[in-house]
Amino acid sequence: MAKRKRLTKKQRERRNRWLLRALIVFLIFIGGYLTGRQDINLREIQAKLDETFIQIEEQIKNKNRPLKDSNTQGSGTSQIHLFDVGQGSSTLYIASDGTSVLVDTGRYDDSEKKIISYLDQYIGLGEEIDLLIFTHNDSDHIGHGDLVLEYFDVQEVWMNGMDHTSKVYEELLDTLLQKDVEYAEPKAGEQFSRGAFDIQVLHPAKDSPKKDPNDESIITRIVFDNLSVMTSGDASIPRENDVLKRNFNLKADLLILGHHGAKNSSGEQWLEAIQPKMAFYQAGVNNSYGHPSPDTLERAKNAGIPVYGTDEYGTISLYIDELGEIRMETEK
């Protein structure tokens, strides 16, 4: 059975506009017929309709503006949501100007499709996601990425350029090709601005050998509203060391531990260079991989870095006010 696609907000508005327009024209003709009028001027009707729809659209925009702030904990507040998607990764960043960046989309085998519910809660079905970054193409990072592209108005997608043989990856590519979305494969040393976001790409390098999918993860330092976050997908300690050798500014307020807190990521030198105030990981409860590794947690503890994970706390939400104060809310 073919998937049923949901219309985006723009498509729904376009559909509703034409339905309403057709209904008004029909009622005018019926009214003219019943009153015996034969002098109905279609051009005048069209002009009046255009003027009316402009007024209606402007009223709707004005009416909806305050509603957008209802999920942002007050104007001027930035948000970070580390979604509880089991043994997978997905993090949503929302800046104070409303710009949004989504990094990864969780697991492929989540029958509840939690990623859609989470994004509906914080973005709204059919609403805009300015940038979607797939750190790499493992199925626990691109799960239901095709549905995210269908249900939300994604403006731009980044991928690492390394193919995968999974059906999940094929479905994501098929959907991506159907959508009018900007696409890029960023490389180390490039910097981008998207609304309030300044994004520094640290890996992979242009000459990367493309041997290990995890080690090709897109590593980024994301800065918005005077807050900086380091995220590295599933890259290993050797790749972290490659980034260290390039002499980038790596210091960040927050750190997403690499590879769900695995032993072979988030090495001592990496933690020392970033010096985060807090670190986070996303992992499933009692997962078979043993994530997070006790070794990784010990390294963070020795560096004086408090660590929070979705296996223990559920979805973790951070709200950052204009003064840079961070308030954390957890699902559990």
N, C-alpha and C positions, 0 to 999 in steps of 0.2 A: 504493500500500500504506500502510495506517495505521501510525503510529509505535507501537512497542511501549514502553509506559511502565514504568519501574521503580518498585517500591514504595518508599516512604520507610521509614526505620527503624521508625517507629511502626506503619505499616501492616503491615510484616513481622512485628513482634512480636504484633500483634493476630491476624493470620492463623495464625501458629505456635501461639499460645495455644489457639485454637479447634480446630485440628487435633489437638493433643495431648489436649485435653479430650475430643474425640470418640473418640479412640483408647482412652483410659482407660475411658470408659463402655462402649465396645464390648467391651473385654477383660473388664470386670466381668460383663457380661451373658453372654458366652461361658463364663466361669468358672462362673457360676451355673447356666447350662444344663447344662454337663457334669457338675456335681456334684448336679444335681437340685434346687437351691434355688429356691423360689418366693417367698421373703420379702424380696426386694431392695428396700430403701427408697431411692427416688431423692432425697428431700430430704436424707437423711443423706449420700449420695454427693456431692450438690452442695455441702454445707457443708464436707466434707472436701477436695473439690477446690479450693474457694476458699481454704481455709487453706493447702493445699499450694502453690498458685500464688503466694500472697503471699510465702511463705518462699523459693520458687525465684527470684522476681523480685528480692528483697532480696539474695540470694546473688549473682545475676548483676551487680547494681549494684555491690556491694562488690568483686567480682572484676574489673570493668572499670575502676574508678576509676584505678588506676595506669597502665593502658594509655593513657589520654588524655594523660598527661604525656610519653609516649615521643616525640611529635612536637614538643614545645615546648622541647627543649634544656634541660630542667630546670625546676623550679618557679620562678615569679617572672620568667620570661623572656618578653618580648614579641616579636612577629614581624611583619615586613613582607615580602611576597613580590611583587616586580614580575615578572609572568609574561612569558615570551618567547612572545608570540602573533603574531609577525610584525609587519606594519604595522597594529597595533591596540593597544588598551589594556585592561589588567586588573590590578588590584592588590588583594591580600588583606592585611588587618590582623587580627592575633590578639592580644588583650590577655592579660595574665598571669592574669586570672580566667576565661579561655576564651571570652569574648565575641568575636565575629568580625564584621567589616565587609568587604564585597566591593564595590569600585568598578569597574564595567564588566566585560564578559565576553568581550572579544576580537573577532576577525574572524568574519564569517559564512561565509567560503569556506575555512575551515580544515578540510580533509577528515579530519584526524586527531582533531579535536575535543579539542585539547590542554587547553582550559580544564577539561574534565571530569576528565582525568587529573591535572592539577595540584591541583584541589580535592579529589580523592580522596586524593591523597598527604598533604595538609595538614589536611583536614577529615574526610574519610571519606564514602563514598557513603551517602546517606540521613541524614547528620548535619545539625546545625542551623547555619544562617547567620543571624545575628541581624538584619543589615541589608544589603540589596543596593541600591546607588546606581547608577543609570544616569545618567551626567553629561548625556548628550543621546542622540538616537535615530539617529545615524549607524550604519551597519551594521558599522563596525570597532570600535564600542564596545558594541553590544548583540548581537553575534554569538553564537549558541548560548545566548542568555539563556533561551529557552524550555526548553532541556535542563537548564540549571542549576535552574530552577524545578521541573522534573520529578524530577530525580535527588537534590535536596537539600531539606532542610526549612527553606525560607526563611521567616522570620517577618515581614519588612517590606520593602517596595520603595518607593524614591523615584524619581520621574521629573520632567522639567522641564515637562511639560504641553503640549509642542509636538508636534503630530502629524507623522507621516512617511508617505510613500506606498509605502515598500518592503515587499516580501513578508516580509522578516525582521522588520520592526516589527509587521506584522499577526499573524504567528505568535507573537510575544512577547505581544501583547495578548490573543490567544485563550487562550494558556496561563495568563496572569495572571488572566483572568476565571474560569478553571476552578479556581483555587487559593484556599484560605482564607488570604489574605495581606493584612496591613494595607498600605494604600497612601496615599502623601502626595506633594504637590508643594510642597516647602519654598521659602520666599522669603527674600530678604536680610534680615538682622536677627534671624532666628529661631535659637534654640539648643535643642539636644536632648541628652539623656543616654540612653545605651544601655549598660548595664553599666558597664565602666570607661571608656567613650568619652564625651567631651564634644565635640559637633559644632556648630560655628558656621557657619551658612550666610551667605555673602557675596554671592551672585548666583544667580539673577536677581532683580531687584526686582519688586515687585508691579505696577508700571506699565510693565514692560518691553514694548517694541513687538512682540516675537516675529516678527522679520523673518528673521534668520539663525540656522539651527539651531546652528551652532558657538557663536555669541555668546549663545545661551540656555543654555549649559552650566552645570550646577550647580557653583559654586565653593565649596569648603569648607575650613575650617581644623579639622583633626581632632586632638584631644588625648587621649592615653591613657598611663597609666603614666609621667607626667612627660616625655612626648615629644610634639612637635607637628609636624604635616605639613600642607603646603599643596598642594592639588590643584585644577586648574582646567579639566579636560576640554580642549576645543578653543577656549576663549575667546581673543579677540584682544587686542592691546595697548589699543585704545580701551575695551574692557570692563574690562580690568585698571585702567585709569585711572578708570573709573566707581567701582570698588570703593575705590580710593585716596581718592576724594573723600568717601566715607562715613565716613572716620576710624575704621575698624575697627582692632583690634590685629592686625596682619598678620605679625608676627615669628614665624618657625617654624624648628625645627631642620632639617627636611628639606623639599625642594621637588620636586614632580613638574613638570617643564617643560611648559608648555602646548602643545597641538597637536603632540605628538611631537617637540618641539624646532624647530618651524617659525619662520621669520623674523619673522612678524607676531605672535608671542606671546613672553612672558617678556621684556618690555621693561626698560630700565635702571631706571626708577623702581620697577617691580615687584620686581626683584632687590634694590634698595636698601632697600625697605620690609621685605622678608621676612628678609634677611640669613641665609640658610640655611648650615648647615655643609657640606651636600652637596646636589647636585641629580641628578635621574634623568630619563630619557626612555625611551619604548618605541617602537621603530621596527623595520621589517624591513630585512634586509641588502640593500644596493644597491636600495632602494626607488625608485620612479619619481618621488617627490615631492622627493627630495633632502633628506629629514629624517635627522638634524638639520641645520639650516642653519648654515653656518660663522659667519654673523653672530650667531646666538644663542650658539653656543659661545664666540665672542670676547667677547660681553657678560659671560658667566659667568666667563670667564678674567680679564677686567679687574676683576671684582668679587671675585676670589680664591675662587671657588666651584668645587671639583672636581666634574666631571660624569661620570656613568656611564650607559651605555645598553645595552639588551637586544640591539641589533644586534651589539655587540662582545662582550658578556659572557654572553649568554643570560639565563636567569632569574636575577634578583638577589635574594638573601635577606638580610635584616638581622635580627640577633638582639640584643636590647637587654636587658641584665641589670638587676638592682635598683639598681645604682649609676649607671645611665644610659650605661654603656659599650656601644658599638655594634660588633658583629662582623659583617663582610660575607662572604658566601659567594656564588660565582658558578658558573653551570653550565658555562661555557667556561674 
